[in-house]
């Protein structure tokens, strides 16, 4: 007679051990907003399990510590993460039509506005904000600017603007940003030494091609100016780089991983993929639309190979994660160029990873599968995405987000809501 209660207990325990995907997604949502969204409405890179953060001071920013790039500090990717996460919030709102979801999306927009207005240089997008609420590091990047643009485009495209005035304001900010970048040869302005620029949308590679085409196509969509459409078509067909290949070829091939950054990094590659997705959505020419669909499919197939990396992540791991980034200052040197800043930043990251083994584990086996799941769902081929659904749901349900330090589980939300959008087609 004792066996039946024990059987029920085992079943109940098993049910508690693994959340359903929708429950796991809601937990991820709640945890992100509990610990990782700061007072400036910006998503932090990492915090302690109780929300502990060692925020850089104005002096750190001015002295370029740990580097002018701020790599490794807990608020180095505000515009990148805000812009990318808007994909999740906009998809969620499209389904729920919840005012709470719209308000959270607007908070992400407020963060984007903040980082685009805190500097003194037009076109500069700050990475994060110091303890005084007004100082920042001098260098941004194309990896910060691209999501800034995408996030605003997505928010407008999906209809989240509360009224025409808000929509016009955001379009004006988008246009102003592109006008500055265009005038600077598509380079991202820095806000002071050690370099005038950091990042370039005009690179003749996968990194640049879809980004440049996206901003040109979006400018045509927002302004109705046919000159932007002509520039977009010309740029798509322009042969660039040593190989003299048209940019559209890079888009057809889809995501490739940058050399020297480890075996798999869908998180940075996702920026080109969101541009491909936006191009696919805006394009009316059947031939070009097919090219973007092909690139999205190839990107999804590449990222799908990362989904199984969850097997390498021990949710009960007890490795140290040191939230105090200042150990990187041991590698600090004065910086007088972008190259020197990169060298100092990389040297600092080696020290940080040595002091925080859990950080490396979360980057490789949490960040990568989570971003990979989202990249798969950006593919417009419904049949292919649904063929990966089981693997994606395993990623969604694998982690205990209350016990991780990195915020980069947020693409789980993006992946889930894009699956739900496909279900509603």
C-alpha positions as CSV (number, residue, x, y, z in Angstrom):
1,X,0.0,0.0,0.0
2,X,3.0,2.3,0.4
3,X,4.1,1.9,-3.2
4,X,1.2,4.0,-4.7
5,X,2.0,7.2,-2.7
6,X,5.7,6.8,-3.5
7,X,4.9,6.4,-7.1
8,X,2.9,9.6,-7.1
9,X,5.7,11.4,-5.2
10,X,8.2,10.3,-7.8
11,X,6.0,11.5,-10.6
12,X,5.4,14.8,-8.9
13,X,9.1,15.3,-8.2
14,X,9.9,14.6,-11.9
15,X,7.3,17.1,-13.0
16,X,8.9,19.7,-10.7
17,X,12.4,19.0,-12.0
18,X,11.7,20.0,-15.6
19,X,9.5,23.0,-16.5
20,X,7.4,23.0,-19.6
21,X,8.9,25.3,-22.3
22,X,6.4,28.1,-21.7
23,X,7.1,28.0,-17.9
24,X,10.8,28.1,-18.5
25,X,10.4,31.1,-20.8
26,X,8.4,33.0,-18.2
27,X,11.0,32.2,-15.6
28,X,13.7,33.5,-17.9
29,X,11.7,36.7,-18.5
30,X,11.1,37.3,-14.8
31,X,14.7,36.6,-13.9
32,X,16.0,39.0,-16.6
33,X,13.8,41.8,-15.3
34,X,14.6,41.0,-11.6
35,X,18.4,41.1,-11.9
36,X,19.7,42.3,-15.2
37,X,17.8,45.5,-16.3
38,X,19.4,48.4,-14.6
39,X,18.2,51.9,-13.6
40,X,19.1,53.2,-17.1
41,X,16.8,50.6,-18.7
42,X,19.8,48.8,-20.1
43,X,20.5,45.0,-19.9
44,X,23.6,44.2,-18.0
45,X,26.1,41.5,-19.1
46,X,26.4,39.8,-15.8
47,X,25.6,40.3,-12.1
48,X,25.9,38.2,-8.9
49,X,23.1,35.8,-8.0
50,X,21.7,38.5,-5.7
51,X,22.2,41.2,-8.3
52,X,25.6,42.3,-7.2
53,X,27.4,44.6,-9.6
54,X,30.7,46.4,-9.7
55,X,29.8,49.3,-11.9
56,X,32.7,51.3,-13.5
57,X,33.3,54.8,-12.1
58,X,33.8,58.0,-14.1
59,X,37.5,57.7,-13.4
60,X,37.6,54.1,-14.8
61,X,36.0,55.4,-18.0
62,X,38.4,58.4,-18.3
63,X,41.4,56.3,-17.5
64,X,40.3,53.6,-20.0
65,X,40.3,50.9,-17.3
66,X,40.2,48.0,-18.0
67,X,40.4,49.2,-21.6
68,X,38.8,51.9,-23.7
69,X,36.5,49.1,-25.1
70,X,35.2,48.2,-21.6
71,X,35.3,44.5,-22.6
72,X,34.6,42.4,-19.5
73,X,32.8,45.0,-17.4
74,X,29.2,44.2,-16.4
75,X,27.6,46.9,-18.5
76,X,29.6,46.7,-21.8
77,X,26.8,45.7,-24.1
78,X,23.7,47.8,-23.2
79,X,22.7,48.8,-26.8
80,X,23.5,45.4,-28.2
81,X,21.4,43.5,-25.7
82,X,18.6,46.0,-25.6
83,X,18.3,46.0,-29.4
84,X,18.4,42.2,-29.7
85,X,16.0,41.6,-26.8
86,X,13.4,43.9,-28.5
87,X,12.9,41.1,-31.0
88,X,11.6,39.0,-28.1
89,X,9.4,41.7,-26.6
90,X,8.0,42.7,-29.9
91,X,7.1,39.1,-30.9
92,X,5.6,38.6,-27.4
93,X,3.5,41.7,-27.7
94,X,2.3,40.8,-31.2
95,X,0.7,37.7,-29.6
96,X,-0.3,39.0,-26.1
97,X,-1.2,42.7,-27.0
98,X,-0.4,43.2,-23.3
99,X,0.3,46.8,-22.1
100,X,2.8,45.4,-19.7
101,X,4.8,43.9,-22.5
102,X,4.5,47.1,-24.5
103,X,5.8,49.1,-21.5
104,X,8.8,46.8,-21.1
105,X,9.6,47.2,-24.8
106,X,9.4,51.0,-24.4
107,X,11.8,50.7,-21.5
108,X,14.3,49.1,-23.8
109,X,13.8,51.9,-26.2
110,X,14.4,54.4,-23.4
111,X,17.7,52.7,-22.8
112,X,18.6,53.0,-26.5
113,X,17.8,56.7,-26.5
114,X,19.9,57.1,-23.4
115,X,23.1,55.6,-24.9
116,X,22.6,57.6,-28.1
117,X,22.4,60.9,-26.3
118,X,24.9,60.6,-23.4
119,X,28.0,61.3,-25.5
120,X,29.2,64.5,-27.0
121,X,29.8,63.1,-30.5
122,X,27.0,62.8,-33.1
123,X,26.5,59.2,-34.1
124,X,28.2,57.8,-31.0
125,X,26.4,54.9,-29.3
126,X,27.6,54.3,-25.7
127,X,28.1,50.8,-24.4
128,X,27.1,51.5,-20.8
129,X,27.0,54.2,-18.1
130,X,29.2,54.8,-15.1
131,X,28.3,55.2,-11.4
132,X,27.6,59.0,-11.9
133,X,24.8,58.3,-14.5
134,X,26.4,60.4,-17.2
135,X,30.0,59.1,-18.0
136,X,30.8,56.4,-20.4
137,X,33.7,54.7,-22.1
138,X,34.8,56.4,-25.4
139,X,34.5,53.5,-27.8
140,X,31.4,51.8,-29.2
141,X,31.3,49.4,-32.1
142,X,29.2,48.1,-35.0
143,X,28.1,45.4,-32.7
144,X,26.5,48.1,-30.5
145,X,25.1,50.2,-33.3
146,X,23.6,47.5,-35.4
147,X,21.2,46.2,-32.7
148,X,20.4,49.8,-31.7
149,X,19.1,50.3,-35.3
150,X,17.4,46.9,-35.5
151,X,15.7,47.4,-32.1
152,X,14.1,50.7,-33.2
153,X,13.2,49.3,-36.6
154,X,11.6,46.3,-35.1
155,X,9.6,48.3,-32.5
156,X,8.2,50.5,-35.3
157,X,7.7,47.7,-37.8
158,X,5.7,45.6,-35.3
159,X,3.5,48.5,-34.4
160,X,4.4,49.0,-30.7
161,X,4.6,52.8,-31.0
162,X,1.9,54.2,-28.8
163,X,1.0,57.1,-31.1
164,X,2.1,58.8,-34.3
165,X,4.3,61.3,-32.3
166,X,6.3,58.4,-30.8
167,X,6.7,56.8,-34.2
168,X,7.9,60.0,-35.8
169,X,10.3,60.6,-33.0
170,X,11.9,57.2,-33.3
171,X,12.1,57.4,-37.1
172,X,13.8,60.8,-36.8
173,X,16.4,59.3,-34.4
174,X,17.0,56.4,-36.8
175,X,17.4,58.7,-39.8
176,X,19.7,61.0,-37.8
177,X,21.9,58.1,-36.8
178,X,22.2,56.8,-40.4
179,X,22.9,60.3,-41.7
180,X,25.9,60.6,-39.5
181,X,27.2,57.1,-40.3
182,X,26.7,57.8,-44.0
183,X,28.7,61.0,-43.7
184,X,31.5,59.1,-41.9
185,X,31.8,56.4,-44.6
186,X,29.7,54.0,-42.5
187,X,32.2,54.1,-39.6
188,X,31.0,54.3,-36.0
189,X,32.2,57.5,-34.3
190,X,34.0,57.2,-31.0
191,X,33.5,59.8,-28.3
192,X,37.2,60.6,-27.7
193,X,40.6,59.0,-27.6
194,X,42.2,56.7,-28.3
195,X,40.5,56.4,-31.7
196,X,38.2,58.4,-33.9
197,X,36.1,55.4,-35.0
198,X,35.4,51.8,-33.9
199,X,33.5,49.6,-36.3
200,X,32.5,49.8,-39.9
201,X,29.3,48.8,-41.7
202,X,31.1,48.8,-45.1
203,X,33.3,45.8,-44.5
204,X,33.4,43.6,-47.6
205,X,32.5,40.5,-45.6
206,X,29.6,38.7,-43.9
207,X,30.1,41.1,-41.0
208,X,29.3,44.2,-43.1
209,X,27.2,43.2,-46.1
210,X,23.8,42.4,-44.6
211,X,24.1,45.3,-42.1
212,X,24.8,47.9,-44.7
213,X,22.0,46.6,-46.9
214,X,19.6,46.6,-44.0
215,X,20.1,50.2,-43.1
216,X,19.8,51.4,-46.7
217,X,16.6,49.4,-47.2
218,X,15.2,50.6,-43.8
219,X,16.0,54.2,-44.8
220,X,13.9,53.8,-48.0
221,X,11.1,52.3,-45.9
222,X,11.1,55.1,-43.4
223,X,11.7,58.0,-45.8
224,X,10.1,56.9,-49.1
225,X,13.2,58.5,-50.8
226,X,13.8,56.5,-54.0
227,X,17.5,57.4,-53.8
228,X,17.9,55.1,-50.9
229,X,16.3,52.2,-52.9
230,X,18.8,52.8,-55.7
231,X,21.7,52.9,-53.3
232,X,20.5,49.7,-51.7
233,X,20.3,47.9,-55.1
234,X,23.6,49.2,-56.2
235,X,25.3,48.2,-52.9
236,X,23.8,44.7,-53.2
237,X,25.3,44.2,-56.6
238,X,28.6,46.1,-55.9
239,X,31.6,43.8,-56.1
240,X,33.7,44.3,-52.9
241,X,36.8,43.0,-51.1
242,X,39.7,41.1,-52.4
243,X,37.5,38.5,-54.0
244,X,35.4,41.1,-55.8
245,X,32.2,39.5,-54.9
246,X,28.8,41.3,-54.8
247,X,27.4,41.9,-51.3
248,X,24.4,39.9,-52.2
249,X,26.6,36.8,-52.4
250,X,27.6,37.2,-48.7
251,X,23.9,37.4,-47.8
252,X,23.1,34.3,-49.8
253,X,25.8,32.3,-48.0
254,X,24.5,33.5,-44.6
255,X,26.3,33.5,-41.2
256,X,29.9,32.6,-40.9
257,X,31.9,32.7,-37.7
258,X,34.7,35.2,-37.3
259,X,38.1,33.6,-37.1
260,X,40.0,33.7,-33.8
261,X,36.9,33.8,-31.6
262,X,36.6,30.2,-30.7
263,X,34.7,27.4,-32.4
264,X,31.2,28.7,-32.2
265,X,29.8,32.2,-31.6
266,X,26.2,32.6,-32.7
267,X,25.8,35.6,-30.4
268,X,27.8,38.0,-32.6
269,X,26.8,36.3,-35.8
270,X,23.2,36.9,-34.9
271,X,23.5,40.6,-35.7
272,X,24.0,39.8,-39.4
273,X,21.1,37.3,-39.2
274,X,18.7,39.9,-37.8
275,X,19.6,42.1,-40.7
276,X,18.9,39.3,-43.2
277,X,15.6,38.7,-41.5
278,X,14.7,42.4,-41.7
279,X,15.7,42.5,-45.4
280,X,13.5,39.4,-46.0
281,X,10.6,41.1,-44.4
282,X,11.0,44.4,-46.2
283,X,11.9,43.0,-49.7
284,X,9.2,42.8,-52.4
285,X,11.4,41.6,-55.2
286,X,11.0,37.8,-55.4
287,X,14.6,37.1,-56.5
288,X,16.2,39.2,-53.7
289,X,13.7,37.8,-51.1
290,X,14.7,34.3,-52.1
291,X,18.4,35.2,-51.6
292,X,17.7,36.4,-48.1
293,X,15.7,33.3,-47.3
294,X,18.5,31.1,-48.5
295,X,21.0,33.0,-46.3
296,X,18.7,32.7,-43.3
297,X,18.4,28.9,-43.9
298,X,22.1,28.5,-44.1
299,X,22.5,30.5,-40.9
300,X,19.9,28.4,-39.1
301,X,21.6,25.2,-40.2
302,X,25.0,26.4,-38.9
303,X,23.5,27.5,-35.5
304,X,21.5,24.3,-35.1
305,X,24.9,22.5,-34.6
306,X,25.2,24.4,-31.3
307,X,22.0,23.3,-29.8
308,X,23.5,20.1,-28.4
309,X,26.1,22.1,-26.4
310,X,23.7,22.1,-23.5
311,X,25.0,18.7,-22.6
312,X,28.3,20.4,-21.6
313,X,26.5,22.7,-19.1
314,X,26.1,21.4,-15.6
315,X,23.3,23.4,-14.0
316,X,24.6,22.4,-10.6
317,X,28.1,23.5,-11.3
318,X,29.9,25.4,-8.5
319,X,32.8,27.0,-10.4
320,X,33.7,30.5,-9.2
321,X,32.3,33.5,-11.0
322,X,34.0,36.7,-9.7
323,X,31.8,39.7,-10.4
324,X,34.6,42.1,-9.6
325,X,36.2,42.8,-13.0
326,X,39.1,44.9,-11.6
327,X,41.5,42.0,-11.7
328,X,41.8,42.9,-15.4
329,X,43.5,46.1,-14.5
330,X,46.7,44.1,-13.9
331,X,46.9,43.9,-17.7
332,X,46.2,47.6,-18.2
333,X,48.5,49.8,-20.2
334,X,48.0,53.3,-21.7
335,X,46.2,53.1,-25.1
336,X,46.8,55.5,-28.0
337,X,45.0,53.5,-30.8
338,X,42.2,51.1,-31.4
339,X,44.7,48.3,-31.9
340,X,46.3,49.0,-28.5
341,X,42.9,49.0,-26.9
342,X,42.0,45.6,-28.4
343,X,45.3,44.2,-27.2
344,X,44.8,45.5,-23.6
345,X,41.2,44.3,-23.6
346,X,42.2,40.7,-24.7
347,X,44.9,40.6,-22.1
348,X,42.5,41.6,-19.4
349,X,39.9,39.0,-20.5
350,X,42.5,36.3,-20.1
351,X,42.9,37.3,-16.5
352,X,39.2,37.5,-15.9
353,X,38.5,34.1,-17.3
354,X,41.3,32.6,-15.2
355,X,39.7,34.2,-12.1
356,X,36.1,33.3,-13.1
357,X,36.0,29.8,-14.6
358,X,32.2,29.8,-14.5
359,X,32.2,32.8,-16.9
360,X,33.9,30.8,-19.6
361,X,31.5,27.9,-19.1
362,X,28.4,30.1,-19.3
363,X,29.7,31.8,-22.4
364,X,30.4,28.6,-24.2
365,X,27.5,26.4,-23.1
366,X,24.8,28.9,-22.2
367,X,25.3,31.9,-24.3
368,X,26.0,29.9,-27.5
369,X,23.1,27.5,-27.4
370,X,20.6,30.2,-26.4
371,X,21.6,32.5,-29.3
372,X,21.8,29.5,-31.6
373,X,18.2,28.6,-30.8
374,X,17.1,32.1,-31.7
375,X,19.0,32.2,-34.9
376,X,17.3,28.9,-36.0
377,X,13.9,30.5,-35.4
378,X,14.8,33.6,-37.5
379,X,14.6,31.3,-40.6
380,X,11.4,31.9,-42.5
381,X,11.2,28.2,-43.5
382,X,8.5,27.1,-41.1
383,X,9.0,23.4,-41.8
384,X,12.7,23.6,-41.0
385,X,12.2,25.6,-37.8
386,X,9.6,23.1,-36.6
387,X,11.9,20.2,-37.4
388,X,14.3,21.8,-34.8
389,X,11.6,22.5,-32.2
390,X,12.4,19.6,-30.0
391,X,16.0,20.5,-29.8
392,X,15.2,24.2,-29.2
393,X,12.8,23.3,-26.4
394,X,15.5,21.2,-24.8
395,X,17.7,24.3,-24.7
396,X,14.8,26.4,-23.3
397,X,14.2,24.0,-20.5
398,X,17.8,23.1,-19.7
399,X,18.9,26.0,-17.5
400,X,18.1,27.2,-14.0
401,X,18.3,30.9,-14.8
402,X,18.2,31.9,-11.1
403,X,21.7,30.3,-10.8
404,X,23.5,31.8,-13.8
405,X,25.5,35.0,-13.9
406,X,25.3,36.0,-17.5
407,X,22.2,37.6,-18.9
408,X,22.6,36.0,-22.3
409,X,19.9,33.5,-21.7
410,X,17.5,36.2,-23.0
411,X,17.4,34.8,-26.6
412,X,15.4,31.9,-25.2
413,X,12.5,34.3,-25.1
414,X,13.1,35.4,-28.7
415,X,13.2,31.8,-29.9
416,X,10.0,30.8,-28.1
417,X,7.9,33.7,-29.3
418,X,9.1,33.3,-32.8
419,X,8.0,29.6,-32.7
420,X,4.6,30.8,-31.4
421,X,4.4,33.3,-34.3
422,X,4.9,30.4,-36.7
423,X,2.2,28.5,-35.0
424,X,-0.2,31.4,-35.5
425,X,0.6,31.7,-39.2
